[in-house]
């Protein structure tokens, strides 16, 4: 059984209307068992005069030398007459989440 954990993520979206957005944060609750698990993620990304929202579910874990990562992809919510596509991976390191407060990252 896998412990409830979170991954940090940070990457840039594709350029649209002459600018890019970066997205960063931590994944949320672990859903699944062992190597068959996913994470929720959500957040906001602002640039000058507008904000886009994003949310989704990661892909299944991809085994790495020291653990695993998850693929993230989607589209930032339409705002200011445009949207941005994003695609990237979480970082390999994990932060374990206590069973009592599943949505809070424990350091």
N, C-alpha and C positions, 0 to 999 in steps of 0.2 A: 504494500500500500504506500502511496506517495503522500508526503506531508504537504499541507496547504502552504503555498508559496506564491510570491510575486516576482515578476521580472521587470527590470527597467527597460525602457525603449526610448530612442531618440534618433530621428532621421528626417530628411527634408522631403517635402512633397514635390510633384512635378510643377514646373513653371506654368503659369497661366496669367494672362493680362499683364505680363512684364514683371511678375514677382513670384516668390516662393513662400511657402509657410513651412515652419518646422513643427513637428509634433514630438512631444516628450511626456513621459509620465511613467506610471507603474501599472502593470496588469492587475486585475482584480482577482476574485475568488478562483480557486482551482476547481474545475468541473471534470469529473471522470475518475478513473482508477489507474494508477501506475503509469505505464507508457502511453496509455490512451486517455490523455487529459487535454483540456483546453482552458483558456482564460478569457474573461470579459475584459474589454478595455473601453475607455471613453475619455473625452476631454474637449478642450477648446484650443484654437490657434488663432492668434490675432496678428494683423499686419496693418499698420497705419490706421485707417479709418473703418476697418471691418473685421468681423470675427466669424470663423467657421467652426461648427461643431463636428465631432466625429465619434463614432462608436462602432463596435464590432466584436467578433470572437476570433481569437487567434487560430492558426492551424494547429495540427497535431505536433508534438515535439519532434525536433530533428536532433538526433544524438550528435554530440560533439565530444572532443577529447576529454573535456573536464565536466561534462554535464549535458545540458540540452538548451536549445533555443526554440522560439516559435516564430513562424511567419505571420506578418500582419499586412493586410492590404485592404483597400477600400477607396472611398471618395469622400472628401470633406463636403459637408452640407452646402448646398447652393446658397450663395449670398453675394450681394453686389454684382449680380448678373454673371457669376462664374462659379466654378467649382474646381477643386484640385484632386488629382489622383495621388494615392500614396502606396508605397510598397517598401517593406523593410523587415528586419528581424529584431527580436528582443535581444538584450544582452544575455550572456550565458549565466552570469551570477544570479543567485536567487536570494530573496529575503523571505524568511519563514514567517508565517502568520499564525498567531495563537488561535486555538480552537474557539476561544471565548469571543474574540473580536475578529471575525473573518475578513472584514474589509479594511482593517488597519494594519499597516506594515510594521513589523517589529524589527528594530535594528539591534 
